[in-house]
Amino acid sequence: MNDSERKPRARWLAQFWADLKASTDPGLLGVARFLGLLYGRIDRSLPIDQALRKALAYRLPGHVGWRHALGGITYLLFIVLVVTGVLLSFYYRPSVQEAYPSIQYIVTAVPMGWLVRNLHVWSANLIVLAVLAHMARVFFDATYKPPRETNWMVGVLLLLVVLVFGGTGYLLPWDQWAYWTVTEVLGTMSRAPLLSVIASVLQGDVIVSGATLSRFFALHVILLPWVAFALLLFHFSVLRRHGIAPPPEGKSSDRAETPFFPNHLLRSFIVAVLVLAVLFSLAALYPRAVGDPADPFQLPEGLVSSWIVVDVALALIRYLGVWGFSLFTLLGISLALLPLFDRRPERRLRKRPLALALGLVFFAGFLLAWVAGSQLRSLPPSTHLRSEGVVERFVPQELEAETPERDSRSQNSGDREGQQ
């Protein structure tokens, strides 16, 4: 191709590119802004290429560093959960008869299905740690104070959504471990103040059954994703409206403002790569096994947990009982509502003894309960379940075991039929 032929084509491509930029609404960059690839406000009065350059040049405060990436880690794990959850839903069937076989099919027959499932499982664990770490930083730095208290409340609601996401998804494999863990937790909630109504609505039947599975699936796949996306949009909009909170008094940074691109975007990219590397490594090296099919009339020999919150809940239930479970829940609620009462501008931690005490008790208590609960995985639950009345409540006694008298009557009846 000579120069005379190349120049008209180059002019046509340049004109096409100019027309495309002129006709594209810069508001389209809002998608990249939602994904965290842009931070500054999108100037819709400019062409899209100039609006992009202006957004990339947005300058962040000098004190913004690596610890501010915890929110981005949480959001990244949420995206992984959404993507892997959609892929799993292609093959999962939410019925008592087909739930367990569909999980078996995913992990054995679907190409890379085992990896997708384990990425989903490990993301559900890591996102809890990321959310709690992010909230701990915000709490101890007191960046929840006015005018950012609304964003703190939205973050608390997002934590609740994450917990409900994990709780509803825990039953979906419909194996013995999931079935009896959910039975135990719902049984405890039914005896706890203010939680009994929620337990009754979630269970939907006398025992954990197909009605429970349907309700958990509907919440997990249909309702909660919309709630989560709405809260995320509101969370991001409020965050960008008020900006990143300045450091507390006495910790002012002398560093100059840094541009979002490439400084903070490169930092976010490095963190994302490391998180994904850890996630894929855990999914490949420590896959979550599948237990036996769920059987309402047969207790398993042991429970194997696959979610951090389950370990915490079981530790609270078995070591502290229903009141310990309820009190720890109230502690979390008081932590969430503290910004409504802590209105002083003081942000130094040593000047906030109540906040310090509540935070240490909650976060340290969560970690201790996690460690204690992880030791319960290999313990047989039958003694505990029977002592708490869970089996007696949910499983008819005549189906648990045959009494000697009933066995003898059955044997005598069989002998008579043989003689006839």
VMD Tcl script that draws the C-alpha trace (Angstrom):
set ca {
  {0.00 0.00 0.00}
  {1.50 3.32 -1.13}
  {1.22 6.68 0.64}
  {-1.57 7.91 -1.65}
  {-3.78 4.99 -0.57}
  {-2.79 5.18 3.10}
  {-3.58 8.88 3.63}
  {-7.33 8.73 2.72}
  {-7.79 5.74 5.02}
  {-5.96 7.52 7.86}
  {-8.12 10.63 7.34}
  {-11.26 8.48 7.36}
  {-10.24 6.73 10.60}
  {-9.35 10.05 12.23}
  {-12.70 11.54 11.22}
  {-14.55 8.44 12.42}
  {-12.76 8.57 15.79}
  {-13.52 12.28 16.16}
  {-17.21 11.73 15.36}
  {-17.36 8.80 17.79}
  {-15.92 10.90 20.62}
  {-18.22 13.79 19.85}
  {-21.33 11.59 19.82}
  {-20.53 9.59 22.99}
  {-21.95 10.89 26.23}
  {-19.20 11.35 28.85}
  {-21.67 9.95 31.38}
  {-20.61 6.55 30.10}
  {-17.46 6.98 32.18}
  {-19.68 6.58 35.22}
  {-19.36 2.82 34.75}
  {-15.58 3.05 35.17}
  {-16.13 5.37 38.13}
  {-18.45 2.82 39.74}
  {-15.81 0.11 39.25}
  {-13.20 2.26 40.99}
  {-11.16 2.90 37.84}
  {-11.91 6.62 38.11}
  {-12.44 8.79 41.16}
  {-12.94 12.40 40.17}
  {-16.22 13.91 39.02}
  {-17.12 13.35 35.37}
  {-17.36 16.69 33.53}
  {-20.18 16.07 31.05}
  {-19.62 19.42 29.36}
  {-16.39 18.09 27.80}
  {-15.87 15.47 25.07}
  {-15.42 12.02 26.49}
  {-11.65 11.90 25.91}
  {-11.08 15.23 27.68}
  {-13.46 14.24 30.48}
  {-11.45 11.04 30.94}
  {-8.15 12.91 31.18}
  {-9.63 15.37 33.66}
  {-10.97 12.53 35.85}
  {-7.63 10.73 35.77}
  {-5.87 13.91 36.88}
  {-7.97 14.13 40.05}
  {-5.70 14.65 43.05}
  {-6.09 12.74 46.30}
  {-4.93 13.92 49.76}
  {-1.35 13.06 50.63}
  {-2.28 10.87 53.60}
  {-4.15 8.37 51.39}
  {-2.08 5.20 51.42}
  {-2.15 1.44 51.36}
  {-4.51 1.08 54.31}
  {-7.17 2.93 52.34}
  {-7.24 0.01 49.92}
  {-9.33 -2.15 52.30}
  {-12.56 -0.80 50.84}
  {-11.33 -1.61 47.34}
  {-10.44 -5.16 48.42}
  {-13.98 -5.61 49.74}
  {-15.46 -4.36 46.50}
  {-13.18 -6.58 44.41}
  {-14.23 -9.66 46.39}
  {-17.86 -8.67 45.96}
  {-17.38 -8.56 42.17}
  {-15.75 -12.02 42.28}
  {-18.72 -13.32 44.28}
  {-21.16 -11.92 41.74}
  {-19.31 -13.35 38.74}
  {-18.77 -16.80 40.25}
  {-22.32 -16.84 41.62}
  {-23.76 -16.20 38.16}
  {-21.63 -19.00 36.70}
  {-22.76 -21.41 39.43}
  {-26.41 -20.51 38.89}
  {-26.18 -21.86 35.33}
  {-26.01 -25.39 36.76}
  {-27.45 -25.17 40.28}
  {-31.03 -26.38 40.83}
  {-32.76 -25.11 44.00}
  {-34.81 -28.14 45.03}
  {-34.41 -30.78 47.70}
  {-34.15 -33.51 45.06}
  {-31.70 -31.75 42.73}
  {-29.63 -29.32 44.84}
  {-27.07 -31.86 46.04}
  {-26.70 -33.68 42.67}
  {-26.27 -30.33 40.91}
  {-23.40 -29.42 43.26}
  {-21.81 -32.79 42.59}
  {-22.18 -32.20 38.86}
  {-20.56 -28.75 39.14}
  {-17.47 -30.00 40.99}
  {-17.00 -33.18 38.96}
  {-18.34 -32.72 35.43}
  {-18.39 -28.99 34.62}
  {-15.04 -27.79 33.25}
  {-13.32 -25.76 36.00}
  {-16.55 -25.96 37.99}
  {-14.69 -26.99 41.13}
  {-12.47 -23.91 40.86}
  {-15.40 -21.53 40.33}
  {-17.20 -22.98 43.35}
  {-14.15 -22.73 45.58}
  {-13.46 -19.19 44.43}
  {-17.01 -18.41 45.51}
  {-16.53 -20.11 48.89}
  {-13.21 -18.45 49.68}
  {-14.42 -15.04 48.50}
  {-17.31 -15.35 50.95}
  {-14.76 -15.86 53.74}
  {-12.27 -13.20 52.73}
  {-14.94 -10.54 52.18}
  {-16.01 -10.85 55.83}
  {-12.43 -10.21 56.97}
  {-12.04 -7.34 54.49}
  {-15.28 -5.67 55.58}
  {-14.40 -5.96 59.27}
  {-10.86 -4.65 58.67}
  {-12.23 -1.73 56.66}
  {-14.82 -0.93 59.32}
  {-12.21 -1.23 62.10}
  {-10.01 1.35 60.36}
  {-12.97 3.72 59.93}
  {-14.12 3.15 63.51}
  {-10.81 3.65 65.28}
  {-9.91 6.63 63.07}
  {-13.36 8.11 63.88}
  {-13.97 8.92 60.23}
  {-17.62 8.07 60.85}
  {-18.16 11.44 62.52}
  {-20.19 14.23 60.85}
  {-20.60 14.74 57.99}
  {-19.81 11.08 57.22}
  {-22.14 9.32 59.65}
  {-24.56 8.46 56.86}
  {-21.86 6.57 55.02}
  {-21.02 4.65 58.21}
  {-24.63 3.54 58.54}
  {-24.69 2.46 54.90}
  {-21.48 0.51 55.49}
  {-23.09 -1.24 58.46}
  {-26.04 -2.20 56.25}
  {-23.59 -3.53 53.66}
  {-21.95 -5.67 56.36}
  {-25.39 -7.02 57.26}
  {-26.06 -7.78 53.59}
  {-22.72 -9.63 53.35}
  {-23.62 -11.73 56.40}
  {-27.09 -12.54 55.07}
  {-25.54 -13.37 51.69}
  {-23.24 -15.91 53.32}
  {-25.92 -17.29 55.62}
  {-28.44 -17.88 52.84}
  {-25.81 -19.34 50.53}
  {-24.55 -21.71 53.21}
  {-27.59 -24.00 52.94}
  {-27.60 -24.23 49.13}
  {-25.22 -27.25 48.81}
  {-27.85 -29.21 50.80}
  {-25.32 -31.55 52.39}
  {-25.30 -32.81 55.96}
  {-22.85 -30.17 57.18}
  {-24.89 -27.29 55.78}
  {-28.24 -28.76 56.79}
  {-27.44 -29.39 60.46}
  {-25.47 -26.18 60.91}
  {-28.41 -24.15 59.63}
  {-30.75 -26.23 61.80}
  {-28.67 -25.46 64.88}
  {-28.37 -21.74 64.17}
  {-32.07 -21.33 63.35}
  {-32.95 -23.30 66.47}
  {-30.87 -20.89 68.55}
  {-32.33 -17.84 66.82}
  {-35.85 -19.12 67.52}
  {-35.09 -18.95 71.25}
  {-33.33 -15.59 71.13}
  {-35.17 -12.32 71.78}
  {-36.02 -10.34 68.63}
  {-34.58 -13.07 66.40}
  {-37.35 -15.67 66.73}
  {-39.56 -13.97 64.13}
  {-36.69 -13.84 61.62}
  {-35.91 -17.51 62.24}
  {-39.55 -18.48 61.71}
  {-39.78 -16.55 58.43}
  {-36.51 -18.00 57.14}
  {-37.35 -21.58 58.07}
  {-40.89 -21.53 56.68}
  {-41.68 -25.03 57.95}
  {-41.61 -27.23 61.04}
  {-38.10 -28.40 60.11}
  {-35.47 -27.14 57.69}
  {-36.93 -28.38 54.43}
  {-37.53 -27.49 50.81}
  {-39.43 -24.40 51.93}
  {-36.30 -23.20 53.75}
  {-34.12 -23.94 50.73}
  {-36.46 -21.99 48.42}
  {-36.46 -18.96 50.72}
  {-32.70 -19.00 51.13}
  {-32.22 -19.27 47.36}
  {-34.67 -16.43 46.63}
  {-32.90 -14.15 49.10}
  {-29.43 -15.15 47.91}
  {-29.98 -14.86 44.17}
  {-32.91 -12.47 43.64}
  {-33.35 -9.99 46.49}
  {-29.93 -9.43 48.06}
  {-27.99 -8.58 44.86}
  {-30.33 -5.65 44.14}
  {-30.11 -4.44 47.74}
  {-26.32 -4.70 47.65}
  {-25.97 -2.76 44.39}
  {-28.32 -0.02 45.62}
  {-26.35 0.36 48.85}
  {-23.04 0.36 46.98}
  {-24.21 3.14 44.66}
  {-25.34 5.21 47.62}
  {-22.13 4.42 49.54}
  {-19.90 5.55 46.67}
  {-21.93 8.68 45.94}
  {-21.80 9.83 49.57}
  {-18.09 9.01 49.81}
  {-17.23 11.06 46.74}
  {-19.45 13.91 47.81}
  {-17.67 14.42 51.15}
  {-14.29 13.15 50.01}
  {-11.75 11.15 52.00}
  {-11.67 12.13 55.66}
  {-8.61 14.09 56.79}
  {-6.25 12.50 59.32}
  {-6.97 13.03 63.04}
  {-5.49 15.98 64.87}
  {-1.80 15.54 65.51}
  {-1.42 13.21 62.52}
  {-1.53 15.71 59.71}
  {0.42 14.70 56.66}
  {2.95 17.04 55.09}
  {2.91 15.11 51.84}
  {1.50 16.90 48.84}
  {-1.59 15.73 47.01}
  {-1.02 12.95 44.50}
  {-2.85 12.36 41.22}
  {-5.27 9.48 41.09}
  {-3.56 8.24 37.91}
  {-1.11 6.62 38.01}
  {-0.35 6.72 41.76}
  {-3.51 5.47 43.46}
  {-4.73 3.48 40.45}
  {-1.41 1.60 40.33}
  {-1.64 0.95 44.07}
  {-5.17 -0.41 43.60}
  {-4.02 -2.60 40.72}
  {-1.18 -4.09 42.81}
  {-3.56 -4.82 45.68}
  {-6.09 -6.41 43.30}
  {-3.44 -8.69 41.78}
  {-2.25 -9.80 45.23}
  {-5.80 -10.46 46.46}
  {-6.65 -12.49 43.36}
  {-3.41 -14.45 43.70}
  {-4.25 -15.32 47.31}
  {-7.83 -16.16 46.35}
  {-6.87 -18.51 43.51}
  {-4.20 -20.15 45.67}
  {-6.65 -20.85 48.49}
  {-9.28 -22.14 46.06}
  {-6.82 -24.51 44.40}
  {-4.95 -25.72 47.48}
  {-7.80 -25.84 50.01}
  {-11.03 -26.76 48.20}
  {-14.22 -27.01 50.22}
  {-15.32 -30.65 50.37}
  {-18.93 -31.71 49.91}
  {-20.53 -33.73 52.69}
  {-23.12 -36.46 52.45}
  {-26.60 -35.57 51.15}
  {-28.76 -33.79 53.70}
  {-30.85 -36.15 55.84}
  {-33.28 -34.60 58.37}
  {-33.50 -37.91 60.28}
  {-29.79 -38.74 60.59}
  {-27.26 -36.73 62.57}
  {-23.81 -36.46 60.95}
  {-20.72 -37.71 62.75}
  {-19.26 -34.21 62.63}
  {-19.73 -30.76 61.17}
  {-17.21 -29.22 58.78}
  {-17.60 -25.46 58.50}
  {-16.73 -23.54 55.34}
  {-17.53 -19.99 56.48}
  {-15.90 -17.84 59.13}
  {-19.20 -16.51 60.47}
  {-20.41 -20.07 61.06}
  {-17.37 -20.71 63.25}
  {-18.13 -17.55 65.22}
  {-21.83 -18.40 65.58}
  {-21.17 -21.97 66.69}
  {-18.60 -20.81 69.26}
  {-21.04 -18.28 70.72}
  {-23.88 -20.82 70.77}
  {-21.98 -23.72 72.29}
  {-19.79 -21.84 74.77}
  {-22.07 -18.97 75.78}
  {-25.51 -20.23 74.85}
  {-28.43 -18.31 73.42}
  {-27.85 -15.29 75.69}
  {-24.21 -15.01 74.67}
  {-25.27 -15.13 71.03}
  {-27.88 -12.43 71.67}
  {-25.52 -10.19 73.67}
  {-22.81 -10.31 71.00}
  {-25.45 -9.39 68.41}
  {-26.51 -6.43 70.57}
  {-22.86 -5.42 70.89}
  {-22.57 -5.28 67.12}
  {-25.76 -3.20 66.92}
  {-24.47 -0.77 69.55}
  {-21.25 -0.40 67.59}
  {-23.24 0.39 64.47}
  {-25.39 3.00 66.24}
  {-22.55 4.70 68.12}
  {-22.14 7.50 65.51}
  {-25.70 8.61 66.32}
  {-24.57 9.46 69.86}
  {-20.84 10.19 69.46}
  {-21.22 13.61 67.85}
  {-18.18 15.36 69.29}
  {-15.48 16.43 66.80}
  {-12.81 14.69 68.90}
  {-11.18 11.90 66.86}
  {-8.13 10.97 68.94}
  {-8.58 7.44 70.20}
  {-7.32 8.06 73.73}
  {-10.01 10.71 74.11}
  {-12.75 8.22 73.20}
  {-12.59 5.49 75.89}
  {-16.13 4.17 75.28}
  {-15.55 3.77 71.56}
  {-12.18 2.15 72.23}
  {-13.71 -0.33 74.69}
  {-16.62 -1.25 72.43}
  {-14.36 -1.66 69.41}
  {-11.81 -3.82 71.20}
  {-14.47 -6.06 72.74}
  {-16.29 -6.57 69.46}
  {-13.36 -7.10 67.09}
  {-11.28 -9.08 69.59}
  {-14.35 -11.10 70.55}
  {-15.01 -11.90 66.89}
  {-11.45 -13.15 66.40}
  {-11.53 -15.23 69.60}
  {-14.87 -16.75 68.67}
  {-13.51 -17.55 65.20}
  {-10.51 -19.35 66.67}
  {-12.67 -21.22 69.18}
  {-15.30 -22.10 66.59}
  {-12.74 -23.46 64.15}
  {-11.83 -26.08 66.77}
  {-15.42 -27.35 66.81}
  {-15.39 -28.58 63.23}
  {-14.41 -32.14 64.06}
  {-16.54 -32.42 67.20}
  {-19.68 -34.55 67.00}
  {-22.71 -32.28 67.39}
  {-25.17 -34.96 68.54}
  {-24.66 -34.42 72.29}
  {-25.03 -30.68 72.00}
  {-28.03 -30.89 69.70}
  {-29.88 -33.28 71.95}
  {-29.09 -31.28 75.08}
  {-30.42 -28.14 73.44}
  {-33.53 -29.90 72.22}
  {-32.90 -29.26 68.54}
  {-33.30 -32.85 67.43}
  {-36.30 -33.39 69.68}
  {-37.92 -30.30 68.22}
  {-37.28 -30.96 64.56}
  {-37.09 -34.76 64.30}
  {-39.94 -36.98 65.52}
  {-38.65 -39.17 68.33}
  {-40.05 -42.34 66.81}
  {-37.86 -41.76 63.73}
  {-34.63 -41.25 65.68}
  {-34.20 -44.82 66.88}
  {-36.17 -48.01 67.38}
  {-36.83 -48.94 71.02}
  {-36.17 -52.53 72.17}
  {-39.90 -53.16 72.69}
  {-40.69 -51.95 69.19}
  {-37.89 -54.06 67.77}
  {-39.24 -57.16 69.56}
  {-42.80 -56.47 68.35}
  {-41.52 -56.11 64.81}
  {-39.54 -59.33 65.07}
  {-42.52 -61.26 66.53}
  {-44.76 -59.90 63.80}
  {-42.30 -61.05 61.18}
  {-42.10 -64.53 62.74}
  {-45.88 -64.85 62.71}
  {-46.03 -63.83 59.08}
  {-43.35 -66.38 58.27}
  {-45.27 -69.13 60.03}
  {-48.42 -68.29 58.12}
}
mol new
graphics top color blue
foreach p $ca { graphics top sphere $p radius 0.5 }
foreach p [lrange $ca 0 end-1] q [lrange $ca 1 end] { graphics top cylinder $p $q radius 0.2 }
display resetview
